[in-house]
Amino acid sequence: MKGLTKRQLEVAQFIENYIEENGYAPSVRNIADHFGFSPKAAFDHMTALKKKSIIKTADNLPRSLSIIKKTSRKDEDVIKVPVLGTTAAGAPIMSEEAYDGSVPIPVGLLGSAEKDNLYALRVRGDSMIEDGINDGDLAIIIKTKIANNGDIVAASIGEEEEYGITLKHFYRNAERYELRPANSAYKSLVSNHCEIHGKLLMIIRNY
């Protein structure tokens, strides 16, 4: 569902399933225990879901939680995107380019993206933090060999691709390619050779 983080979606689905199975809503403690959260973290997730009009509660009434907008999806409405190693959002490192499991993503989050044209890379480093891309995130990538200036791409740069795959803003002029970070502590990577492996579609983060 658009506008929800992966964890918010999981919390919303837990609430919905709990109500269906028990006939009443889970408490904050139930949610915290299920996910291993602190009660405050569970409350914060519920607050975020209220702001996004997924759930509603009645003040001062226990278990008054109810679902406004359903989020549960059938298995066929979820695809498994393969995780293919690591991309650097810091000093570039080599991508392992090896299957490392998969991440389930609701189809509704993918828009018009071709479902068979996606893969995920684990982000390492902090050179994209000003764009909200953090170490440990999963970058969902659309396979492509072309990009426009300003696009965030998974790319390798240099004649021998010695830097491996890195996640940066792509720029090209008549003389060179530039992979530009979103962190003032880092410099751009510049070369007359660059290979694009895909464009960033979304970031998935576990809280």
Secondary structure, DSSP 8 states (H G I E B T S, - for coil): -TT--HHHHHHHHHHHHHHHHHSS---HHHHHHHHT--HHHHHHHHHHHHHTTSEE--TT-TT--EESS-----GGGEEEEEEEEEEESSS-B----S---EEEEEGGGSTT--GGGEEEEEEESSTTGGGT--TT-EEEEE--S---TT-EEEEEESTT-TT-BEEEEEEE-SS-EEEE-SSTTS--EEES-EEEEEEEEEEE---
